[in-house]
């Protein structure tokens, strides 16, 4: 078998389906502007929701951490130890999330895979929202557990499934804010189900931390204090890189001993930890940045609604669903010609026939930038007869 010919053939199929990906290279100017081929663009596809990647306080904290602790960690935390900033960040996260303890992972993806595979096994059942992120899906598959998917945000369907597994070891898993649609999981009702059916409850706050619940995430948004597993990322609103899990002391100690993606990974660099810690301090001490994100979100939502686009103002993620791959790619290309970056999202990230532009607004966008993007998008949708 010619393996590389097979690779070429499969890539050719992707090309024919207008589904082939390639990496784009941009030079960041600030939190919301990038440069490419001597042109400047407004970035409307970033998860840098609070614009903290270019906050001077966050940058200085990263520099100071490198100067104090070096450029790298040198090993896994269970073999070569852990510098004090880790403890500071984990304590800050647990305080922020109102949990007993927290644990840092190298990425949100690794946090999901490492947590789910540690907590679930072939004797377990996972009840998972059908639109959960790929990292949740992969963690579920790798755990060996039986996977039952419930219809998106359909609590009645989730309960229908749970009734069949009253005595099983089980966990309900949901994204807090869904990354491609921007809607919020009904965590309050899922919480009630978890108690009624003796199931663990896990929420992935990757797109909720810094965004909803005064920045504290989905549990705080619903006034919940004891969600079993609160997972999230440092690499979106917190302007750094990494993931975390927050919960009870027993959970964290269990993950330290059983989560393979934690045990067998070299720890994050001091710069990553220093930046995330400062970003968390900013959110905790000064609500203005979260308030600004909220104002920009509502402002953009009203602009889109005035165009006839069906959206709400709950989160800064705005899906512009156009249907087929070619329409999404054409719209993204035309926006780029006008100085705006919004990525076309295609299957398998979203279902076939639901290709879209995934537009995000941040706290760092100006009113003038939002106005220009909304005006340009409206003109193009009219020109392309997209409703």
C-alpha positions in Angstrom: 0.0 0.0 0.0 1.3 3.5 -0.9 0.5 5.3 2.3 1.4 8.7 1.0 -0.7 8.3 -2.1 -3.6 7.5 0.2 -2.9 10.7 2.1 -2.9 12.7 -1.2 -6.1 11.1 -2.3 -7.9 11.9 0.9 -6.6 15.5 0.9 -7.9 15.8 -2.7 -11.3 14.7 -1.5 -11.2 17.4 1.1 -10.3 19.9 -1.6 -13.2 18.8 -3.8 -15.6 19.1 -0.9 -14.3 22.6 -0.2 -13.4 21.3 3.3 -9.6 21.3 3.2 -7.9 23.4 6.0 -4.7 25.4 5.9 -2.9 27.5 8.4 -3.1 31.2 8.0 -0.3 33.4 9.3 -1.0 36.8 10.9 1.2 39.1 12.9 -0.8 40.5 15.9 -0.7 44.3 16.2 -2.9 44.4 19.4 -5.8 42.4 20.8 -8.1 43.1 17.8 -5.9 43.9 14.9 -3.5 41.7 12.8 -1.2 42.3 9.9 -0.7 40.2 6.8 1.1 41.0 3.6 1.4 44.6 4.7 -2.3 45.0 5.2 -4.1 45.5 8.5 -7.2 43.6 9.4 -9.8 43.6 12.2 -9.8 40.2 13.9 -13.3 39.0 14.6 -12.5 35.3 15.0 -10.5 35.3 18.2 -11.4 33.7 21.6 -9.4 36.5 23.3 -12.7 37.7 24.7 -11.3 40.2 27.2 -8.4 41.4 25.1 -6.0 40.5 27.8 -3.2 39.1 25.6 -2.1 42.7 25.0 -2.8 44.1 28.5 0.5 45.5 29.7 -0.1 44.1 33.2 -0.5 40.6 31.8 2.6 40.9 29.6 4.7 42.3 32.5 3.6 39.4 34.7 4.7 36.9 32.1 8.1 38.6 31.7 8.6 38.8 35.5 7.8 35.1 35.8 10.4 34.2 33.2 13.0 36.4 34.9 12.4 34.8 38.2 11.8 31.1 37.3 13.3 30.7 33.8 11.9 30.0 30.4 10.6 26.5 31.0 9.4 24.2 33.8 12.0 21.5 33.1 9.7 18.5 33.7 6.4 17.1 34.9 5.2 18.4 38.2 5.3 14.9 39.9 8.9 14.3 38.9 10.8 17.7 39.1 8.4 19.6 41.4 6.3 22.7 40.9 7.3 26.3 41.3 5.3 28.5 43.6 3.3 30.3 40.9 1.4 27.0 40.2 0.1 27.0 43.8 -0.8 30.6 43.5 -2.8 30.1 40.3 -4.5 27.0 41.5 -5.5 28.7 44.8 -6.7 31.8 42.8 -8.8 29.6 40.5 -10.4 27.6 43.3 -11.2 30.9 45.1 -12.6 32.4 41.9 -14.8 29.3 41.2 -15.8 28.9 44.9 -14.4 25.3 45.0 -12.0 23.6 47.4 -9.1 23.0 45.0 -8.0 23.3 41.4 -5.5 21.6 39.1 -3.7 23.1 36.1 -3.4 21.1 32.8 -1.3 22.1 29.8 -4.3 22.7 27.5 -8.1 22.6 27.8 -8.0 19.6 25.5 -5.7 17.8 27.8 -7.9 18.7 30.8 -11.0 17.2 29.1 -9.3 14.0 27.9 -7.3 13.5 31.2 -10.3 14.2 33.4 -12.9 12.1 31.6 -10.6 9.1 31.1 -9.6 9.2 34.8 -13.2 9.4 36.1 -14.9 7.1 33.6 -14.2 3.5 32.4 -15.7 0.6 30.5 -18.2 0.1 33.3 -19.4 3.7 33.2 -22.0 5.6 31.3 -21.6 9.1 30.0 -24.6 11.3 29.1 -23.2 14.0 26.8 -24.8 16.9 24.9 -24.7 16.2 21.2 -22.9 19.5 20.4 -20.2 19.2 23.0 -16.6 20.1 22.0 -14.3 17.7 20.2 -12.1 17.4 23.3 -15.1 16.2 25.3 -16.0 13.7 22.6 -12.4 12.4 22.4 -12.2 12.0 26.2 -15.5 10.1 26.2 -14.3 7.8 23.4 -10.9 7.2 25.1 -12.5 6.4 28.5 -14.1 3.3 27.0 -17.4 4.2 28.7 -20.8 3.7 27.1 -21.7 7.1 25.5 -25.3 8.3 25.3 -25.8 11.6 23.5 -28.8 13.7 24.3 -30.3 16.3 22.0 -28.8 19.7 22.3 -29.8 21.3 25.6 -32.8 18.9 25.8 -33.0 18.1 29.5 -36.1 15.9 29.1 -34.1 13.7 26.6 -31.2 13.5 29.1 -33.6 12.4 31.8 -35.1 9.8 29.5 -31.6 8.3 29.0 -30.8 8.5 32.7 -33.9 6.5 33.6 -32.3 3.5 31.9 -29.2 3.7 34.0 -30.4 4.2 37.6 -27.7 2.0 39.2 -24.8 2.7 36.8 -21.7 4.8 37.5 -22.4 7.8 35.3 -21.6 11.4 34.5 -23.5 14.1 32.7 -21.2 16.3 30.6 -21.9 19.6 28.9 -20.2 22.6 27.6 -21.1 25.7 29.5 -21.1 28.0 26.5 -21.2 26.2 23.2 -18.3 27.3 21.0 -20.0 27.3 17.6 -23.5 28.5 18.6 -22.8 30.8 21.6 -25.7 29.5 23.6 -25.6 28.6 27.3 -26.2 25.1 28.7 -29.2 24.7 31.1 -26.8 23.8 33.9 -29.3 24.5 36.6 -31.7 21.8 35.3 -28.8 19.4 34.5 -27.7 19.9 38.1 -31.1 18.8 39.4 -30.9 15.7 37.2 -27.5 14.8 38.5 -28.8 14.9 42.0 -32.0 13.0 41.2 -30.1 10.2 39.4 -26.9 10.1 41.4 -24.7 11.2 38.5 -21.6 13.3 38.5 -22.0 16.6 36.6 -19.2 18.1 34.6 -19.2 21.5 32.8 -16.6 22.7 30.4 -16.3 26.5 30.9 -13.8 27.1 28.1 -16.0 29.8 26.5 -17.7 30.8 29.8 -14.8 31.8 32.0 -14.4 35.5 31.9 -17.6 35.8 29.9 -20.7 34.9 31.9 -21.5 34.7 35.6 -19.5 38.0 36.2 -16.6 36.2 34.6 -16.8 33.2 37.0 -18.5 30.9 34.5 -21.6 28.8 34.1 -22.1 27.6 37.7 -21.9 31.1 39.0 -24.3 32.3 36.2 -26.9 29.9 37.6 -26.0 30.4 41.3 -24.8 26.9 41.8 -22.1 26.2 44.4 -21.3 22.5 44.2 -21.1 21.4 40.5 -18.8 18.3 40.7 -16.3 19.1 37.9 -15.8 22.6 36.7 -13.3 22.6 33.8 -12.0 25.4 31.7 -9.1 27.0 29.9 -6.5 29.7 30.5 -6.1 30.3 26.7 -9.2 32.3 25.9 -10.5 35.0 28.1 -7.5 34.7 30.4 -5.1 35.5 27.6 -2.5 32.7 28.3 -2.5 29.0 27.5 -3.5 25.9 29.6 -6.5 24.3 31.2 -7.8 23.7 34.7 -10.2 21.6 36.7 -11.8 22.9 39.9 -13.8 20.9 42.4 -13.6 19.1 45.7 -10.3 18.2 47.3 -10.9 14.5 46.7 -11.5 15.1 42.9 -8.2 17.0 42.5 -6.2 14.5 44.5 -7.7 11.7 42.4 -6.8 13.5 39.1 -3.2 14.0 40.3 -2.9 10.2 40.7 -5.0 9.0 37.8 -5.1 11.6 35.0 -2.5 10.5 32.5 -2.4 13.8 30.6 -1.5 15.5 33.8 1.0 12.9 35.1 3.0 12.4 32.0 3.2 16.0 30.7 6.0 18.5 31.2 4.4 21.4 33.2 3.5 24.7 31.6 6.2 27.4 31.5 6.5 30.2 34.1 5.3 32.8 31.5 2.1 30.9 30.9 1.3 30.7 34.6 2.3 34.3 35.4 0.2 35.7 32.6 -2.9 33.6 33.6 -2.5 34.5 37.2 -2.4 38.2 36.4 -5.4 38.0 34.1 -7.4 36.2 36.8 -6.5 39.0 39.3 -7.7 41.6 36.8 -11.0 39.9 36.4 -11.4 39.4 40.1 -10.4 42.9 41.2 -11.8 45.0 38.4 -15.2 44.2 36.8 -14.8 46.8 34.1 -13.2 44.6 31.5 -16.1 42.0 31.9 -18.6 44.9 31.8 -17.1 46.2 28.6 -17.3 42.8 27.0 -20.9 42.7 27.9 -21.6 46.1 26.5 -19.9 45.2 23.2 -21.8 41.9 23.0 -25.2 43.6 23.4 -24.2 46.3 20.9 -23.2 43.8 18.3 -26.3 41.7 18.9 -28.6 44.7 18.4 -26.7 45.5 15.1 -27.2 41.9 13.8 -30.8 41.7 14.9 -31.5 45.0 13.0 -30.2 43.1 9.9 -32.7 40.3 10.5 -30.1 37.9 11.8 -31.5 35.6 14.5 -29.2 35.9 17.5 -29.2 36.8 21.1 -26.9 38.8 23.4 -26.0 36.1 25.9 -22.5 35.6 24.8 -19.9 37.2 22.4 -20.1 34.3 19.9 -22.3 35.1 16.9 -22.9 32.3 14.3 -23.8 33.5 10.9 -25.2 30.3 9.4 -25.1 30.4 5.6 -25.6 26.7 4.7 -23.1 25.3 2.2 -19.3 25.4 2.3 -18.8 27.5 -0.8 -21.1 30.3 0.6 -19.2 30.4 3.9 -15.9 30.5 2.1 -17.0 33.2 -0.3 -18.4 35.4 2.4 -15.2 35.0 4.5 -13.1 35.8 1.5 -15.1 38.9 0.7 -14.9 40.1 4.3 -11.1 39.7 4.2 -11.0 41.8 1.0 -12.6 44.6 3.1 -10.2 44.2 6.0 -12.1 41.8 8.3 -11.1 38.4 9.5 -14.0 36.0 10.3 -13.3 32.3 9.8 -15.6 30.0 7.8 -16.5 27.0 9.9 -17.3 23.9 8.0 -18.0 20.2 8.7 -17.0 18.2 10.7 -16.8 21.1 13.2 -20.5 21.8 12.4 -23.1 19.6 10.8 -23.3 19.3 7.0 -25.5 22.0 5.6 -24.8 24.3 8.6 -21.5 26.0 7.5 -21.2 29.4 9.0 -19.0 32.3 9.9 -18.2 32.3 13.6 -17.9 35.9 14.6 -16.7 36.9 18.0 -16.6 40.3 19.7 -14.2 41.2 22.5 -13.8 43.8 25.2 -11.0 45.4 23.1 -13.1 46.2 20.0 -14.1 49.8 19.6 -17.6 50.9 18.7 -16.2 52.1 15.4 -14.8 48.7 14.6 -18.1 47.0 15.5 -20.0 49.5 13.4 -17.8 48.9 10.4 -17.9 45.1 10.7 -21.7 45.1 11.0 -22.2 47.5 8.1 -19.8 45.5 5.9 -21.4 42.2 6.8 -24.9 43.5 6.1 -23.8 44.8 2.6 -22.3 41.4 1.7 -25.2 39.4 2.9 -27.6 41.5 0.8 -25.3 41.3 -2.3 -25.0 37.5 -1.9 -28.8 37.1 -1.2 -28.1 35.4 2.1 -30.9 35.7 4.6 
